Amino acid sequence: MNKQELVDAVAAVTDESKVATGEMIDAVIATITGAVTKGDTVQLIGFGSFSTGARAARVGRNPATGAEIQIPAAKTVKFTAGKAFKDAVNAS
């Protein structure tokens, strides 16, 4: 499912226009992105949690030349599925 298909599905369930539904979904994504960017955790009970993580610096290898390269540390985004979401996926 892509974003437009998500907008169509939510609009069909809520009887809202596709434009309004698209704006709401964009607002939810922007709010989650902003909160996680600030270092906050966004917890949606029954669905899951979005948070930041850290990846340490490490030595990698260039696959084309075989030369070692230094890969810098980076922040990552973590999603942990909630119990209800896991149960729904495992039930099918």
Distance bins in CASP14 RR format, pairs under 12 A and 6 or more apart:
PFRMAT RR
TARGET T0000
AUTHOR 0000-0000-0000
RMODE 2
METHOD distances of the structure
MODEL  1
1 7 0 0 0 0 0 1 0 0 0 0 0
1 8 0 0 0 0 1 0 0 0 0 0 0
1 9 1 0 0 1 0 0 0 0 0 0 0
1 10 0 0 0 0 0 1 0 0 0 0 0
2 8 0 0 0 0 1 0 0 0 0 0 0
2 9 0 0 0 0 0 1 0 0 0 0 0
2 25 0 0 0 0 0 1 0 0 0 0 0
3 9 0 0 0 0 0 1 0 0 0 0 0
3 10 0 0 0 0 0 1 0 0 0 0 0
3 18 0 0 0 0 0 1 0 0 0 0 0
3 21 0 0 0 0 0 1 0 0 0 0 0
3 22 0 0 0 0 1 0 0 0 0 0 0
3 25 1 0 0 1 0 0 0 0 0 0 0
3 26 0 0 0 0 1 0 0 0 0 0 0
3 28 0 0 0 0 0 1 0 0 0 0 0
3 29 0 0 0 0 1 0 0 0 0 0 0
4 10 0 0 0 0 0 1 0 0 0 0 0
4 11 0 0 0 0 0 1 0 0 0 0 0
4 18 0 0 0 0 1 0 0 0 0 0 0
4 21 0 0 0 0 0 1 0 0 0 0 0
4 22 0 0 0 0 1 0 0 0 0 0 0
4 25 0 0 0 0 0 1 0 0 0 0 0
5 11 0 0 0 0 0 1 0 0 0 0 0
5 12 0 0 0 0 0 1 0 0 0 0 0
5 18 0 0 0 0 0 1 0 0 0 0 0
5 21 0 0 0 0 0 1 0 0 0 0 0
5 22 0 0 0 0 0 1 0 0 0 0 0
5 25 0 0 0 0 0 1 0 0 0 0 0
6 12 0 0 0 0 0 1 0 0 0 0 0
6 13 0 0 0 0 0 1 0 0 0 0 0
6 18 0 0 0 0 0 1 0 0 0 0 0
6 21 0 0 0 0 1 0 0 0 0 0 0
6 22 0 0 0 0 1 0 0 0 0 0 0
6 24 0 0 0 0 0 1 0 0 0 0 0
6 25 1 0 0 1 0 0 0 0 0 0 0
6 26 0 0 0 0 0 1 0 0 0 0 0
6 28 0 0 0 0 0 1 0 0 0 0 0
6 29 0 0 0 0 0 1 0 0 0 0 0
7 13 0 0 0 0 0 1 0 0 0 0 0
7 14 0 0 0 0 0 1 0 0 0 0 0
7 16 0 0 0 0 1 0 0 0 0 0 0
7 17 0 0 0 0 0 1 0 0 0 0 0
7 18 1 0 1 0 0 0 0 0 0 0 0
7 19 0 0 0 0 1 0 0 0 0 0 0
7 20 0 0 0 0 1 0 0 0 0 0 0
7 21 1 0 1 0 0 0 0 0 0 0 0
7 22 1 0 1 0 0 0 0 0 0 0 0
7 23 0 0 0 0 1 0 0 0 0 0 0
7 24 0 0 0 0 1 0 0 0 0 0 0
7 25 1 0 0 1 0 0 0 0 0 0 0
7 26 0 0 0 0 1 0 0 0 0 0 0
7 28 0 0 0 0 0 1 0 0 0 0 0
7 29 0 0 0 0 0 1 0 0 0 0 0
8 14 0 0 0 0 0 1 0 0 0 0 0
8 16 0 0 0 0 0 1 0 0 0 0 0
8 17 0 0 0 0 0 1 0 0 0 0 0
8 18 1 0 0 1 0 0 0 0 0 0 0
8 19 0 0 0 0 0 1 0 0 0 0 0
8 21 0 0 0 0 1 0 0 0 0 0 0
8 22 0 0 0 0 1 0 0 0 0 0 0
8 25 0 0 0 0 0 1 0 0 0 0 0
9 16 0 0 0 0 0 1 0 0 0 0 0
9 18 0 0 0 0 0 1 0 0 0 0 0
9 21 0 0 0 0 1 0 0 0 0 0 0
9 22 0 0 0 0 0 1 0 0 0 0 0
9 25 0 0 0 0 0 1 0 0 0 0 0
10 16 1 0 0 1 0 0 0 0 0 0 0
10 17 0 0 0 0 0 1 0 0 0 0 0
10 18 0 0 0 0 1 0 0 0 0 0 0
10 20 0 0 0 0 0 1 0 0 0 0 0
10 21 1 0 1 0 0 0 0 0 0 0 0
10 22 1 0 0 1 0 0 0 0 0 0 0
10 23 0 0 0 0 0 1 0 0 0 0 0
10 24 1 0 0 1 0 0 0 0 0 0 0
10 25 1 0 0 1 0 0 0 0 0 0 0
10 26 0 0 0 0 0 1 0 0 0 0 0
10 28 0 0 0 0 0 1 0 0 0 0 0
11 17 1 0 0 1 0 0 0 0 0 0 0
11 18 1 0 1 0 0 0 0 0 0 0 0
11 19 0 0 0 0 1 0 0 0 0 0 0
11 20 1 0 0 1 0 0 0 0 0 0 0
11 21 1 0 1 0 0 0 0 0 0 0 0
11 22 1 0 0 1 0 0 0 0 0 0 0
11 23 0 0 0 0 0 1 0 0 0 0 0
11 24 0 0 0 0 1 0 0 0 0 0 0
11 25 0 0 0 0 1 0 0 0 0 0 0
12 18 0 0 0 0 1 0 0 0 0 0 0
12 21 0 0 0 0 1 0 0 0 0 0 0
13 21 0 0 0 0 1 0 0 0 0 0 0
14 20 0 0 0 0 1 0 0 0 0 0 0
14 21 1 0 0 1 0 0 0 0 0 0 0
14 22 0 0 0 0 0 1 0 0 0 0 0
14 24 0 0 0 0 1 0 0 0 0 0 0
14 25 0 0 0 0 0 1 0 0 0 0 0
15 21 0 0 0 0 1 0 0 0 0 0 0
16 22 0 0 0 0 1 0 0 0 0 0 0
16 23 0 0 0 0 1 0 0 0 0 0 0
16 24 1 0 0 1 0 0 0 0 0 0 0
16 25 0 0 0 0 0 1 0 0 0 0 0
17 23 0 0 0 0 1 0 0 0 0 0 0
17 24 0 0 0 0 0 1 0 0 0 0 0
18 24 0 0 0 0 0 1 0 0 0 0 0
18 25 0 0 0 0 0 1 0 0 0 0 0
19 25 0 0 0 0 0 1 0 0 0 0 0
19 26 0 0 0 0 0 1 0 0 0 0 0
20 26 0 0 0 0 0 1 0 0 0 0 0
20 27 0 0 0 0 0 1 0 0 0 0 0
21 27 0 0 0 0 0 1 0 0 0 0 0
21 28 0 0 0 0 0 1 0 0 0 0 0
22 28 0 0 0 0 1 0 0 0 0 0 0
22 29 0 0 0 0 1 0 0 0 0 0 0
22 30 0 0 0 0 0 1 0 0 0 0 0
23 29 0 0 0 0 0 1 0 0 0 0 0
23 30 0 0 0 0 0 1 0 0 0 0 0
24 30 0 0 0 0 0 1 0 0 0 0 0
24 31 0 0 0 0 0 1 0 0 0 0 0
25 31 0 0 0 0 0 1 0 0 0 0 0
25 32 0 0 0 0 0 1 0 0 0 0 0
26 32 0 0 0 0 0 1 0 0 0 0 0
26 33 0 0 0 0 0 1 0 0 0 0 0
27 33 0 0 0 0 0 1 0 0 0 0 0
27 34 0 0 0 0 0 1 0 0 0 0 0
28 34 0 0 0 0 0 1 0 0 0 0 0
28 35 0 0 0 0 0 1 0 0 0 0 0
28 42 0 0 0 0 1 0 0 0 0 0 0
28 44 0 0 0 0 1 0 0 0 0 0 0
28 47 0 0 0 0 0 1 0 0 0 0 0
28 50 0 0 0 0 0 1 0 0 0 0 0
29 35 0 0 0 0 0 1 0 0 0 0 0
29 36 0 0 0 0 0 1 0 0 0 0 0
29 42 0 0 0 0 0 1 0 0 0 0 0
29 50 0 0 0 0 0 1 0 0 0 0 0
30 36 0 0 0 0 0 1 0 0 0 0 0
30 37 0 0 0 0 0 1 0 0 0 0 0
30 42 0 0 0 0 0 1 0 0 0 0 0
31 37 0 0 0 0 0 1 0 0 0 0 0
31 38 0 0 0 0 0 1 0 0 0 0 0
31 40 0 0 0 0 0 1 0 0 0 0 0
31 42 1 0 0 1 0 0 0 0 0 0 0
31 44 0 0 0 0 0 1 0 0 0 0 0
31 50 0 0 0 0 0 1 0 0 0 0 0
32 38 0 0 0 0 0 1 0 0 0 0 0
32 39 0 0 0 0 0 1 0 0 0 0 0
32 40 0 0 0 0 1 0 0 0 0 0 0
32 41 0 0 0 0 0 1 0 0 0 0 0
32 42 1 0 1 0 0 0 0 0 0 0 0
32 43 0 0 0 0 0 1 0 0 0 0 0
32 44 0 0 0 0 1 0 0 0 0 0 0
32 47 0 0 0 0 0 1 0 0 0 0 0
32 48 0 0 0 0 0 1 0 0 0 0 0
32 49 0 0 0 0 0 1 0 0 0 0 0
32 50 1 0 1 0 0 0 0 0 0 0 0
32 51 0 0 0 0 0 1 0 0 0 0 0
32 52 0 0 0 0 0 1 0 0 0 0 0
32 77 0 0 0 0 1 0 0 0 0 0 0
32 79 0 0 0 0 0 1 0 0 0 0 0
33 39 0 0 0 0 0 1 0 0 0 0 0
33 40 0 0 0 0 0 1 0 0 0 0 0
33 42 0 0 0 0 1 0 0 0 0 0 0
33 50 0 0 0 0 1 0 0 0 0 0 0
33 52 0 0 0 0 0 1 0 0 0 0 0
33 77 0 0 0 0 1 0 0 0 0 0 0
34 40 0 0 0 0 1 0 0 0 0 0 0
34 42 0 0 0 0 1 0 0 0 0 0 0
34 50 0 0 0 0 0 1 0 0 0 0 0
34 52 0 0 0 0 0 1 0 0 0 0 0
34 77 0 0 0 0 0 1 0 0 0 0 0
35 41 1 0 0 1 0 0 0 0 0 0 0
35 42 1 0 1 0 0 0 0 0 0 0 0
35 43 0 0 0 0 0 1 0 0 0 0 0
35 44 0 0 0 0 0 1 0 0 0 0 0
35 49 0 0 0 0 0 1 0 0 0 0 0
35 50 1 0 0 1 0 0 0 0 0 0 0
35 51 0 0 0 0 1 0 0 0 0 0 0
35 52 0 0 0 0 1 0 0 0 0 0 0
35 77 0 0 0 0 0 1 0 0 0 0 0
36 42 1 0 0 1 0 0 0 0 0 0 0
36 43 0 0 0 0 0 1 0 0 0 0 0
36 49 0 0 0 0 1 0 0 0 0 0 0
36 50 1 0 1 0 0 0 0 0 0 0 0
36 51 1 0 0 1 0 0 0 0 0 0 0
36 52 1 0 1 0 0 0 0 0 0 0 0
36 53 0 0 0 0 1 0 0 0 0 0 0
36 75 0 0 0 0 1 0 0 0 0 0 0
36 76 0 0 0 0 0 1 0 0 0 0 0
36 77 1 0 0 1 0 0 0 0 0 0 0
36 78 0 0 0 0 1 0 0 0 0 0 0
36 79 0 0 0 0 1 0 0 0 0 0 0
37 50 0 0 0 0 0 1 0 0 0 0 0
37 51 0 0 0 0 0 1 0 0 0 0 0
37 52 0 0 0 0 1 0 0 0 0 0 0
37 75 0 0 0 0 1 0 0 0 0 0 0
37 77 0 0 0 0 1 0 0 0 0 0 0
38 50 0 0 0 0 0 1 0 0 0 0 0
38 51 0 0 0 0 0 1 0 0 0 0 0
38 52 0 0 0 0 1 0 0 0 0 0 0
38 75 0 0 0 0 0 1 0 0 0 0 0
39 50 0 0 0 0 0 1 0 0 0 0 0
39 51 1 0 0 1 0 0 0 0 0 0 0
39 52 1 0 1 0 0 0 0 0 0 0 0
39 53 0 0 0 0 1 0 0 0 0 0 0
39 54 0 0 0 0 0 1 0 0 0 0 0
39 75 0 0 0 0 1 0 0 0 0 0 0
39 76 0 0 0 0 0 1 0 0 0 0 0
39 77 0 0 0 0 0 1 0 0 0 0 0
39 78 0 0 0 0 0 1 0 0 0 0 0
40 49 0 0 0 0 0 1 0 0 0 0 0
40 50 0 0 0 0 1 0 0 0 0 0 0
40 51 0 0 0 0 1 0 0 0 0 0 0
40 52 0 0 0 0 1 0 0 0 0 0 0
41 48 0 0 0 0 0 1 0 0 0 0 0
41 49 1 0 1 0 0 0 0 0 0 0 0
41 50 1 0 0 1 0 0 0 0 0 0 0
41 51 1 0 1 0 0 0 0 0 0 0 0
41 52 0 0 0 0 1 0 0 0 0 0 0
41 53 0 0 0 0 0 1 0 0 0 0 0
41 77 0 0 0 0 0 1 0 0 0 0 0
41 78 0 0 0 0 1 0 0 0 0 0 0
41 79 0 0 0 0 0 1 0 0 0 0 0
41 80 0 0 0 0 1 0 0 0 0 0 0
42 48 0 0 0 0 1 0 0 0 0 0 0
42 49 1 0 0 1 0 0 0 0 0 0 0
42 50 1 0 1 0 0 0 0 0 0 0 0
42 51 1 0 0 1 0 0 0 0 0 0 0
42 52 0 0 0 0 0 1 0 0 0 0 0
42 77 0 0 0 0 0 1 0 0 0 0 0
42 78 0 0 0 0 0 1 0 0 0 0 0
42 79 0 0 0 0 1 0 0 0 0 0 0
42 80 0 0 0 0 0 1 0 0 0 0 0
43 49 1 0 1 0 0 0 0 0 0 0 0
43 50 0 0 0 0 1 0 0 0 0 0 0
43 51 0 0 0 0 1 0 0 0 0 0 0
43 79 0 0 0 0 0 1 0 0 0 0 0
43 80 0 0 0 0 1 0 0 0 0 0 0
43 81 0 0 0 0 0 1 0 0 0 0 0
43 82 0 0 0 0 1 0 0 0 0 0 0
44 50 0 0 0 0 1 0 0 0 0 0 0
44 51 0 0 0 0 0 1 0 0 0 0 0
44 79 0 0 0 0 0 1 0 0 0 0 0
44 80 0 0 0 0 0 1 0 0 0 0 0
44 81 0 0 0 0 0 1 0 0 0 0 0
44 82 0 0 0 0 1 0 0 0 0 0 0
44 84 0 0 0 0 0 1 0 0 0 0 0
44 85 0 0 0 0 1 0 0 0 0 0 0
45 82 0 0 0 0 1 0 0 0 0 0 0
45 83 0 0 0 0 1 0 0 0 0 0 0
45 84 0 0 0 0 1 0 0 0 0 0 0
45 85 0 0 0 0 0 1 0 0 0 0 0
46 80 0 0 0 0 0 1 0 0 0 0 0
46 81 0 0 0 0 1 0 0 0 0 0 0
46 82 1 0 1 0 0 0 0 0 0 0 0
46 83 1 0 0 1 0 0 0 0 0 0 0
46 84 1 1 0 0 0 0 0 0 0 0 0
46 85 1 0 1 0 0 0 0 0 0 0 0
46 86 0 0 0 0 1 0 0 0 0 0 0
46 87 0 0 0 0 1 0 0 0 0 0 0
46 88 0 0 0 0 1 0 0 0 0 0 0
47 79 0 0 0 0 1 0 0 0 0 0 0
47 80 0 0 0 0 0 1 0 0 0 0 0
47 81 1 0 0 1 0 0 0 0 0 0 0
47 82 1 0 0 1 0 0 0 0 0 0 0
47 83 0 0 0 0 1 0 0 0 0 0 0
47 84 1 0 0 1 0 0 0 0 0 0 0
47 85 1 0 1 0 0 0 0 0 0 0 0
47 86 0 0 0 0 0 1 0 0 0 0 0
47 87 0 0 0 0 0 1 0 0 0 0 0
47 88 0 0 0 0 1 0 0 0 0 0 0
47 89 0 0 0 0 0 1 0 0 0 0 0
48 78 0 0 0 0 0 1 0 0 0 0 0
48 79 1 0 0 1 0 0 0 0 0 0 0
48 80 1 0 1 0 0 0 0 0 0 0 0
48 81 1 0 1 0 0 0 0 0 0 0 0
48 82 1 0 1 0 0 0 0 0 0 0 0
48 83 0 0 0 0 1 0 0 0 0 0 0
48 84 0 0 0 0 1 0 0 0 0 0 0
48 85 1 0 0 1 0 0 0 0 0 0 0
48 86 0 0 0 0 1 0 0 0 0 0 0
48 88 0 0 0 0 0 1 0 0 0 0 0
48 89 0 0 0 0 0 1 0 0 0 0 0
49 77 0 0 0 0 0 1 0 0 0 0 0
49 78 1 0 0 1 0 0 0 0 0 0 0
49 79 1 0 0 1 0 0 0 0 0 0 0
49 80 1 0 1 0 0 0 0 0 0 0 0
49 81 0 0 0 0 1 0 0 0 0 0 0
49 82 1 0 0 1 0 0 0 0 0 0 0
49 83 0 0 0 0 0 1 0 0 0 0 0
49 85 0 0 0 0 0 1 0 0 0 0 0
50 76 0 0 0 0 0 1 0 0 0 0 0
50 77 1 0 0 1 0 0 0 0 0 0 0
50 78 1 0 0 1 0 0 0 0 0 0 0
50 79 1 0 1 0 0 0 0 0 0 0 0
50 80 0 0 0 0 1 0 0 0 0 0 0
50 81 0 0 0 0 0 1 0 0 0 0 0
50 82 0 0 0 0 0 1 0 0 0 0 0
51 75 0 0 0 0 0 1 0 0 0 0 0
51 76 0 0 0 0 1 0 0 0 0 0 0
51 77 1 0 0 1 0 0 0 0 0 0 0
51 78 1 0 1 0 0 0 0 0 0 0 0
51 79 0 0 0 0 1 0 0 0 0 0 0
51 80 1 0 0 1 0 0 0 0 0 0 0
52 74 0 0 0 0 0 1 0 0 0 0 0
52 75 1 0 1 0 0 0 0 0 0 0 0
52 76 1 0 0 1 0 0 0 0 0 0 0
52 77 1 0 0 1 0 0 0 0 0 0 0
52 78 1 0 0 1 0 0 0 0 0 0 0
52 79 0 0 0 0 0 1 0 0 0 0 0
53 73 0 0 0 0 0 1 0 0 0 0 0
53 74 0 0 0 0 1 0 0 0 0 0 0
53 75 1 0 0 1 0 0 0 0 0 0 0
53 76 1 0 1 0 0 0 0 0 0 0 0
53 77 1 0 0 1 0 0 0 0 0 0 0
53 78 1 0 1 0 0 0 0 0 0 0 0
53 79 0 0 0 0 0 1 0 0 0 0 0
53 80 0 0 0 0 0 1 0 0 0 0 0
54 72 0 0 0 0 0 1 0 0 0 0 0
54 73 1 0 0 1 0 0 0 0 0 0 0
54 74 1 0 0 1 0 0 0 0 0 0 0
54 75 1 0 0 1 0 0 0 0 0 0 0
54 76 1 0 0 1 0 0 0 0 0 0 0
54 77 0 0 0 0 0 1 0 0 0 0 0
54 78 0 0 0 0 1 0 0 0 0 0 0
55 71 0 0 0 0 1 0 0 0 0 0 0
55 72 0 0 0 0 1 0 0 0 0 0 0
55 73 1 0 0 1 0 0 0 0 0 0 0
55 74 1 0 1 0 0 0 0 0 0 0 0
55 75 1 0 0 1 0 0 0 0 0 0 0
55 76 1 0 1 0 0 0 0 0 0 0 0
55 77 0 0 0 0 0 1 0 0 0 0 0
55 78 0 0 0 0 0 1 0 0 0 0 0
56 70 0 0 0 0 0 1 0 0 0 0 0
56 71 0 0 0 0 1 0 0 0 0 0 0
56 72 0 0 0 0 1 0 0 0 0 0 0
56 73 1 0 1 0 0 0 0 0 0 0 0
56 74 0 0 0 0 1 0 0 0 0 0 0
56 75 0 0 0 0 0 1 0 0 0 0 0
56 76 0 0 0 0 0 1 0 0 0 0 0
57 69 0 0 0 0 0 1 0 0 0 0 0
57 70 1 0 0 1 0 0 0 0 0 0 0
57 71 1 0 0 1 0 0 0 0 0 0 0
57 72 1 0 1 0 0 0 0 0 0 0 0
57 73 1 0 1 0 0 0 0 0 0 0 0
57 74 0 0 0 0 1 0 0 0 0 0 0
58 68 0 0 0 0 0 1 0 0 0 0 0
58 69 0 0 0 0 1 0 0 0 0 0 0
58 70 0 0 0 0 1 0 0 0 0 0 0
58 71 1 0 1 0 0 0 0 0 0 0 0
58 72 0 0 0 0 1 0 0 0 0 0 0
58 73 0 0 0 0 1 0 0 0 0 0 0
58 74 0 0 0 0 0 1 0 0 0 0 0
59 66 0 0 0 0 0 1 0 0 0 0 0
59 67 0 0 0 0 0 1 0 0 0 0 0
59 68 1 0 1 0 0 0 0 0 0 0 0
59 69 1 0 0 1 0 0 0 0 0 0 0
59 70 1 0 0 1 0 0 0 0 0 0 0
59 71 1 0 0 1 0 0 0 0 0 0 0
59 72 0 0 0 0 0 1 0 0 0 0 0
60 66 0 0 0 0 1 0 0 0 0 0 0
60 67 0 0 0 0 1 0 0 0 0 0 0
60 68 1 0 0 1 0 0 0 0 0 0 0
60 69 1 0 1 0 0 0 0 0 0 0 0
60 70 1 0 0 1 0 0 0 0 0 0 0
60 71 1 0 1 0 0 0 0 0 0 0 0
60 72 0 0 0 0 0 1 0 0 0 0 0
61 67 1 0 0 1 0 0 0 0 0 0 0
61 68 1 0 1 0 0 0 0 0 0 0 0
61 69 1 0 0 1 0 0 0 0 0 0 0
61 70 0 0 0 0 0 1 0 0 0 0 0
61 71 0 0 0 0 1 0 0 0 0 0 0
62 68 1 0 0 1 0 0 0 0 0 0 0
62 69 1 0 1 0 0 0 0 0 0 0 0
62 70 0 0 0 0 0 1 0 0 0 0 0
62 71 0 0 0 0 0 1 0 0 0 0 0
63 69 0 0 0 0 0 1 0 0 0 0 0
79 85 0 0 0 0 0 1 0 0 0 0 0
80 86 0 0 0 0 1 0 0 0 0 0 0
81 87 0 0 0 0 1 0 0 0 0 0 0
81 88 0 0 0 0 1 0 0 0 0 0 0
81 89 1 0 0 1 0 0 0 0 0 0 0
81 90 0 0 0 0 0 1 0 0 0 0 0
82 88 0 0 0 0 1 0 0 0 0 0 0
82 89 0 0 0 0 0 1 0 0 0 0 0
82 90 0 0 0 0 0 1 0 0 0 0 0
83 89 0 0 0 0 0 1 0 0 0 0 0
83 90 0 0 0 0 0 1 0 0 0 0 0
84 90 0 0 0 0 0 1 0 0 0 0 0
84 91 0 0 0 0 0 1 0 0 0 0 0
85 91 0 0 0 0 0 1 0 0 0 0 0
85 92 0 0 0 0 0 1 0 0 0 0 0
86 92 0 0 0 0 0 1 0 0 0 0 0
END
